[in-house]
Amino acid sequence: MSDTVEKTLQDFEKTKKKIADFEAILKKIKHADGKKRILWREIYDNALTDRQNAHILFVEAYTSMTNSAAEHVSLGSTLAKYLERMAKSNEQLLKLADLISKSESDHSAINADDLFSKIQDE
């Protein structure tokens, strides 16, 4: 088995572990309903997979490129597209983190009226 294929398989195993770790984090968020958790997991999975696939293609194209100007011209735009895909995946991960953070803060926000009514009930 070539080193590249072996490394790619190892990267996929790391991705599976990251997804499993993320699922464990989602299970700790008690206020989120099942649909939200499923959606968040899908977003995370897709972003990681897209980033990894773009990285694989980028490395393959980059390593096949020789030092000639013609190769650079023909592959330059392709390499840029792979980098853009990786950047978009990173942005998706950041937006996902923001969504989860916002959900956490919305859930833990203290409503003054609710707090006052709870104090009066006691």
C-alpha positions as CSV (number, residue, x, y, z in Angstrom):
1,M,0.0,0.0,0.0
2,S,1.4,3.4,-0.9
3,D,2.2,5.9,1.8
4,T,-0.3,8.4,0.4
5,V,-3.2,5.9,0.6
6,E,-2.1,4.7,4.1
7,K,-2.0,8.3,5.3
8,T,-5.4,9.0,3.8
9,L,-6.9,6.0,5.6
10,Q,-5.3,7.2,8.9
11,D,-6.8,10.7,8.3
12,F,-10.2,9.1,7.8
13,E,-9.9,7.3,11.0
14,K,-9.0,10.5,12.8
15,T,-12.1,12.1,11.2
16,K,-14.2,9.3,12.5
17,K,-12.8,9.9,16.0
18,K,-13.4,13.6,15.7
19,I,-17.1,13.0,14.8
20,A,-17.5,10.5,17.7
21,D,-16.0,13.1,20.0
22,F,-18.4,15.8,18.7
23,E,-21.3,13.5,19.2
24,A,-20.3,13.0,22.8
25,I,-20.2,16.8,23.2
26,L,-23.7,17.1,21.6
27,K,-25.1,14.5,24.0
28,K,-24.0,16.8,26.9
29,I,-26.1,19.6,25.6
30,K,-29.4,18.7,27.3
31,H,-31.5,21.5,26.1
32,A,-31.0,20.8,22.4
33,D,-33.6,18.5,20.8
34,G,-32.7,15.5,18.8
35,K,-33.3,17.2,15.4
36,K,-30.9,20.0,16.3
37,R,-28.2,17.5,17.3
38,I,-28.7,15.5,14.1
39,L,-28.4,18.6,12.0
40,W,-25.3,19.9,13.9
41,R,-23.7,16.5,13.5
42,E,-24.4,16.5,9.8
43,I,-22.9,20.0,9.4
44,Y,-19.8,18.9,11.3
45,D,-19.4,15.7,9.4
46,N,-19.9,17.4,6.0
47,A,-17.5,20.2,6.8
48,L,-14.8,17.8,8.0
49,T,-15.3,15.5,5.0
50,D,-15.3,18.4,2.5
51,R,-12.1,19.8,4.0
52,Q,-10.4,16.5,4.0
53,N,-11.4,15.6,0.5
54,A,-10.2,19.0,-0.8
55,H,-7.0,18.6,1.1
56,I,-6.4,15.2,-0.5
57,L,-7.1,16.6,-4.0
58,F,-4.9,19.7,-3.3
59,V,-1.9,17.6,-2.2
60,E,-2.3,15.3,-5.2
61,A,-2.4,18.2,-7.6
62,Y,0.4,20.0,-5.9
63,T,2.7,17.0,-5.9
64,S,2.0,16.3,-9.5
65,M,3.0,19.9,-10.5
66,T,6.5,20.3,-11.7
67,N,8.5,23.5,-11.6
68,S,7.4,24.5,-15.1
69,A,5.4,27.6,-15.7
70,A,2.9,25.7,-17.9
71,E,2.1,23.3,-15.1
72,H,1.6,26.2,-12.7
73,V,-0.7,27.9,-15.1
74,S,-2.8,24.8,-15.8
75,L,-3.1,23.7,-12.1
76,G,-3.0,27.1,-10.3
77,S,-6.7,27.8,-10.5
78,T,-7.5,24.2,-9.5
79,L,-5.3,24.5,-6.4
80,A,-7.0,27.8,-5.6
81,K,-10.4,26.2,-5.7
82,Y,-9.3,23.4,-3.4
83,L,-8.0,26.0,-1.0
84,E,-11.3,27.9,-1.2
85,R,-13.2,24.7,-0.4
86,M,-11.0,24.1,2.7
87,A,-11.6,27.7,3.8
88,K,-15.3,27.4,3.3
89,S,-15.3,24.2,5.4
90,N,-13.4,26.1,8.1
91,E,-16.0,28.8,8.0
92,Q,-18.8,26.3,8.3
93,L,-17.1,24.9,11.4
94,L,-16.9,28.3,12.9
95,K,-20.5,29.1,12.1
96,L,-21.5,25.8,13.7
97,A,-19.6,26.6,16.9
98,D,-21.3,30.0,16.9
99,L,-24.7,28.4,16.5
100,I,-24.0,26.0,19.4
101,S,-22.6,28.8,21.5
102,K,-25.7,30.9,20.8
103,S,-28.0,28.1,21.7
104,E,-26.1,27.5,25.0
105,S,-26.3,31.2,25.9
106,D,-30.0,31.5,24.9
107,H,-30.8,28.5,27.1
108,S,-28.8,29.7,30.1
109,A,-30.0,33.3,29.9
110,I,-31.8,34.4,33.0
111,N,-35.1,36.0,32.4
112,A,-35.7,38.6,35.2
113,D,-39.5,38.0,35.2
114,D,-39.1,34.3,35.6
115,L,-36.6,34.7,38.3
116,F,-38.8,37.2,40.2
117,S,-41.8,34.9,39.9
118,K,-39.8,31.9,41.2
119,I,-38.6,34.0,44.2
120,Q,-42.2,35.1,44.9
121,D,-43.5,31.5,44.7
122,E,-41.1,30.4,47.4
